[in-house]
């Protein structure tokens, strides 16, 4: 019985060692279906990456477009603001000029009245 047990253990250990060496010497090559599956997974990942890159590029392009549009709108607003400011200054200047002209007319009318009064007095004195 001891002999059978020892011989059986010896046989199993030798089989284990030989099978271990066989696995170590002959690497298992993946089957064709596994290679095809791995290739399709890589292609799917690349397609997802490319789609994400395209989406990112489109988002960046849209952001750049919106930025340019905002800058153009801001420039237009500044131009309109400048025009409005110039118009307001011109209107104030025209108002001041008109007030001066009115004062000058009033003054001229007063002087004309004084001149008329003086001429009437002088005509009465003669």
Secondary structure, 3 states (H helix, E strand, C coil): CHHHHHHHHHHHHHHHHHHHHHHHHCCCCCCHHHHHHHHHHHHHHHHHHHHHHHHHHHHHHHHHHHHHHHHHHHHHHHHHHHHHHHHHHHHHHHHHHHHHHHHHHHHHHHHHHHHHHHHHHHHHHC
